[in-house]
């Protein structure tokens, strides 16, 4: 991990997955190439996240270049929070698997890719897709830049499922081969506390804020 050990240790990352889209609902891969909108459930999830964390004293606010993250954070923006768009945190590009009802052959491609990654082949990708190593490099470059920009305090970042798997596996030191062991629900929160070059999970895939009436 290309970390910066000169940074102070009192930093926390609040990493949120975007709210639900119709692609999530129907289990179609969006990836970085499908710029989808939230559905009504996703918009509700964004409101519930804001209800719980809208007054938290974040020192930085970030979304990706894709609409679904900005729409999830829309309640914060409506109250005056200024979000920086960071396209390097966009979802992994899944190439030919994006935006289509998967055929049995494509489902097998997806399963095969995950198996190869679990066995350490992080330079493998399906046709037209990014590899885990490529995604890891771009998202870590963004994260360390953000942390240098905010050397103290809590930073809120809304991003995507596979990016979260890669970030959590890397920042905690688990390794990319373990990324599928980090579950991610729509609008779930992960909180990481910086301890030197690594981060310690404070909360993972936390959806407590969603289990209340709107």
RODO-2510 file (C-alpha; in nm, 4 decimals, decimal comma):
residues 214
     n   res          X          Y          Z
     1     x     0,0000     0,0000     0,0000
     2     x     0,1409     0,3375    -0,1029
     3     x     0,0708     0,5057     0,2315
     4     x     0,1991     0,8298     0,3791
     5     x     0,3233     0,7577     0,7308
     6     x     0,3887     1,1274     0,7942
     7     x     0,0146     1,1863     0,8278
     8     x    -0,1278     1,2102     1,1816
     9     x    -0,3158     0,9122     1,3184
    10     x    -0,6320     1,0931     1,4306
    11     x    -0,8135     1,0592     1,0980
    12     x    -1,1322     0,8698     1,0216
    13     x    -1,2818     0,7780     0,6880
    14     x    -1,6600     0,7486     0,6681
    15     x    -1,7044     0,5396     0,3527
    16     x    -2,0627     0,5072     0,2304
    17     x    -2,1958     0,3053    -0,0574
    18     x    -2,4466     0,4884    -0,2765
    19     x    -2,8187     0,4201    -0,2433
    20     x    -3,0111     0,1658    -0,4450
    21     x    -3,0625     0,1930    -0,8207
    22     x    -3,2838    -0,0197    -1,0408
    23     x    -2,9694    -0,1958    -1,1609
    24     x    -2,8922    -0,2955    -0,8017
    25     x    -3,2494    -0,4108    -0,7541
    26     x    -3,2358    -0,6348    -1,0610
    27     x    -2,8746    -0,7446    -0,9921
    28     x    -2,7354    -0,6045    -1,3175
    29     x    -2,3744    -0,4847    -1,3039
    30     x    -2,3459    -0,1070    -1,3442
    31     x    -1,9742    -0,0568    -1,3082
    32     x    -1,8109     0,2690    -1,4003
    33     x    -1,9674     0,2837    -1,7444
    34     x    -2,3351     0,3073    -1,6430
    35     x    -2,4259     0,6465    -1,4971
    36     x    -2,7538     0,5418    -1,3380
    37     x    -2,9917     0,7305    -1,1094
    38     x    -3,1175     0,6264    -0,7685
    39     x    -3,4617     0,4745    -0,7463
    40     x    -3,7075     0,5792    -0,4753
    41     x    -3,5599     0,3311    -0,2285
    42     x    -3,2153     0,4770    -0,2917
    43     x    -3,3363     0,8311    -0,2366
    44     x    -3,4998     0,7235     0,0888
    45     x    -3,1733     0,5616     0,1981
    46     x    -2,9940     0,8895     0,1336
    47     x    -3,2469     1,0772     0,3467
    48     x    -3,2103     0,8273     0,6306
    49     x    -2,8325     0,8488     0,6208
    50     x    -2,8584     1,2270     0,6401
    51     x    -3,1043     1,2067     0,9294
    52     x    -2,8424     1,0165     1,1298
    53     x    -2,5248     1,1945     1,0170
    54     x    -2,6408     1,5319     0,8866
    55     x    -2,5058     1,7225     1,1875
    56     x    -2,1797     1,5274     1,2168
    57     x    -1,8784     1,7632     1,1974
    58     x    -1,7155     1,6280     0,8828
    59     x    -1,4094     1,8186     0,7642
    60     x    -1,4402     1,7048     0,4025
    61     x    -1,7140     1,5810     0,1700
    62     x    -1,6532     1,3720    -0,1448
    63     x    -1,8574     1,1975    -0,4113
    64     x    -1,7486     1,0249    -0,7311
    65     x    -1,8090     1,1378    -1,0870
    66     x    -2,1219     0,9218    -1,1142
    67     x    -2,4705     1,0564    -1,0396
    68     x    -2,5772     0,7902    -0,7942
    69     x    -2,3260     0,9028    -0,5308
    70     x    -2,4180     1,2713    -0,5587
    71     x    -2,7869     1,1832    -0,5422
    72     x    -2,7272     0,9817    -0,2239
    73     x    -2,5610     1,2835    -0,0649
    74     x    -2,8193     1,5320    -0,1987
    75     x    -2,9719     1,6030     0,1467
    76     x    -2,6301     1,7198     0,2701
    77     x    -2,5920     1,9434    -0,0346
    78     x    -2,9367     2,0908     0,0194
    79     x    -2,8250     2,1974     0,3687
    80     x    -2,5122     2,3660     0,2335
    81     x    -2,2398     2,0991     0,2435
    82     x    -1,9975     2,1419    -0,0464
    83     x    -1,8911     1,8118    -0,2011
    84     x    -1,5821     1,7606    -0,4140
    85     x    -1,6307     1,5295    -0,7131
    86     x    -1,3472     1,2767    -0,7327
    87     x    -1,3707     1,0599    -1,0486
    88     x    -1,0756     0,8461    -0,9367
    89     x    -1,3187     0,6929    -0,6864
    90     x    -1,5599     0,5876    -0,9627
    91     x    -1,6747     0,2276    -0,9705
    92     x    -1,4626    -0,0389    -1,1379
    93     x    -1,5248    -0,0659    -1,5099
    94     x    -1,6660    -0,4132    -1,5773
    95     x    -1,6374    -0,4011    -1,9554
    96     x    -1,8733    -0,6319    -2,1442
    97     x    -2,0605    -0,7253    -1,8233
    98     x    -2,1962    -0,3749    -1,7635
    99     x    -2,5589    -0,2746    -1,8026
   100     x    -2,6970    -0,5965    -1,9529
   101     x    -2,8999    -0,8899    -1,8298
   102     x    -2,6230    -1,1461    -1,7865
   103     x    -2,6220    -1,4614    -1,9955
   104     x    -2,5082    -1,7859    -1,8314
   105     x    -2,1756    -1,7367    -2,0076
   106     x    -2,1360    -1,3878    -1,8642
   107     x    -2,2321    -1,5073    -1,5172
   108     x    -1,9551    -1,7644    -1,5473
   109     x    -1,7121    -1,4889    -1,6537
   110     x    -1,8003    -1,2955    -1,3384
   111     x    -1,7535    -1,6004    -1,1167
   112     x    -1,4259    -1,6905    -1,2859
   113     x    -1,2911    -1,3372    -1,2410
   114     x    -1,3671    -1,3414    -0,8687
   115     x    -1,2064    -1,6836    -0,8298
   116     x    -0,8902    -1,5676    -1,0038
   117     x    -0,8750    -1,2621    -0,7785
   118     x    -0,9193    -1,4758    -0,4686
   119     x    -0,6191    -1,6764    -0,5944
   120     x    -0,4072    -1,3632    -0,6313
   121     x    -0,4370    -1,2876    -1,0042
   122     x    -0,5078    -0,9160    -0,9623
   123     x    -0,4045    -0,8307    -1,3189
   124     x    -0,6891    -1,0333    -1,4664
   125     x    -0,9997    -0,8690    -1,6127
   126     x    -1,2871    -0,9670    -1,8407
   127     x    -1,2962    -0,8070    -2,1845
   128     x    -1,2951    -0,4275    -2,1665
   129     x    -1,2793    -0,4176    -1,7855
   130     x    -1,0313    -0,2783    -1,5349
   131     x    -0,8163    -0,5059    -1,3219
   132     x    -0,8158    -0,4861    -0,9412
   133     x    -0,4596    -0,3535    -0,9506
   134     x    -0,5602    -0,0690    -1,1828
   135     x    -0,8570     0,0252    -0,9639
   136     x    -0,6492    -0,0050    -0,6476
   137     x    -0,3867     0,2344    -0,7832
   138     x    -0,6321     0,5067    -0,8807
   139     x    -0,8483     0,4905    -0,5673
   140     x    -0,5491     0,4879    -0,3316
   141     x    -0,4008     0,7899    -0,5091
   142     x    -0,7275     0,9727    -0,4454
   143     x    -0,7575     0,8593    -0,0826
   144     x    -0,4068     0,9629     0,0186
   145     x    -0,4535     1,2991    -0,1512
   146     x    -0,7776     1,3492     0,0405
   147     x    -0,6101     1,2562     0,3683
   148     x    -0,3262     1,4986     0,3097
   149     x    -0,5872     1,7666     0,2404
   150     x    -0,7622     1,6884     0,5703
   151     x    -0,4904     1,5888     0,8196
   152     x    -0,7345     1,5760     1,1123
   153     x    -1,0979     1,4922     1,1582
   154     x    -1,3635     1,2853     0,9825
   155     x    -1,4014     1,2722     0,6044
   156     x    -1,7241     1,1577     0,4351
   157     x    -1,6879     0,9752     0,1031
   158     x    -1,9728     0,8259    -0,0971
   159     x    -1,8512     0,5688    -0,3465
   160     x    -1,9297     0,2250    -0,4941
   161     x    -1,9421    -0,1413    -0,3980
   162     x    -1,6349    -0,2871    -0,5674
   163     x    -1,4315     0,0222    -0,4878
   164     x    -1,5279    -0,0229    -0,1226
   165     x    -1,4215    -0,3874    -0,1299
   166     x    -1,0838    -0,2881    -0,2739
   167     x    -1,0366     0,0031    -0,0329
   168     x    -1,1351    -0,1927     0,2762
   169     x    -0,9193    -0,4906     0,1852
   170     x    -0,6219    -0,2663     0,1125
   171     x    -0,6430    -0,0060     0,3888
   172     x    -0,6966    -0,2655     0,6614
   173     x    -0,4096    -0,4788     0,5355
   174     x    -0,6313    -0,7799     0,4626
   175     x    -0,5112    -0,7986     0,1016
   176     x    -0,6974    -0,7889    -0,2276
   177     x    -0,7517    -1,1635    -0,2216
   178     x    -0,9871    -1,1004     0,0745
   179     x    -1,1908    -0,8201    -0,0853
   180     x    -1,4986    -1,0377    -0,1344
   181     x    -1,5077    -1,0919     0,2413
   182     x    -1,6182    -0,7298     0,2867
   183     x    -1,9963    -0,7195     0,2263
   184     x    -2,1589    -0,3983     0,1116
   185     x    -2,5260    -0,3049     0,1172
   186     x    -2,6639     0,0043    -0,0479
   187     x    -2,6155     0,3118     0,1730
   188     x    -2,4184     0,1092     0,4301
   189     x    -2,1476     0,2879     0,6284
   190     x    -1,7896     0,1774     0,6916
   191     x    -1,5763     0,3735     0,9380
   192     x    -1,1987     0,3313     0,9364
   193     x    -0,9638     0,4853     1,1946
   194     x    -0,6074     0,5579     1,0904
   195     x    -0,3360     0,3848     1,2909
   196     x    -0,0019     0,4551     1,1245
   197     x     0,0136     0,3103     0,7749
   198     x    -0,3035     0,1044     0,8175
   199     x    -0,6648     0,1629     0,9172
   200     x    -0,8606    -0,0178     1,1870
   201     x    -1,2298    -0,0879     1,1179
   202     x    -1,4586     0,0847     1,3645
   203     x    -1,7739    -0,0131     1,1752
   204     x    -1,8251    -0,2272     0,8668
   205     x    -2,1364    -0,2480     0,6487
   206     x    -2,3356    -0,0640     0,9157
   207     x    -2,7009    -0,0134     0,8168
   208     x    -2,8432     0,0784     1,1573
   209     x    -2,9372     0,4229     1,0229
   210     x    -3,1613     0,2584     0,7636
   211     x    -3,3637     0,0539     1,0127
   212     x    -3,5882     0,3397     1,1230
   213     x    -3,9095     0,4859     0,9805
   214     x    -3,8576     0,7586     0,7205
***
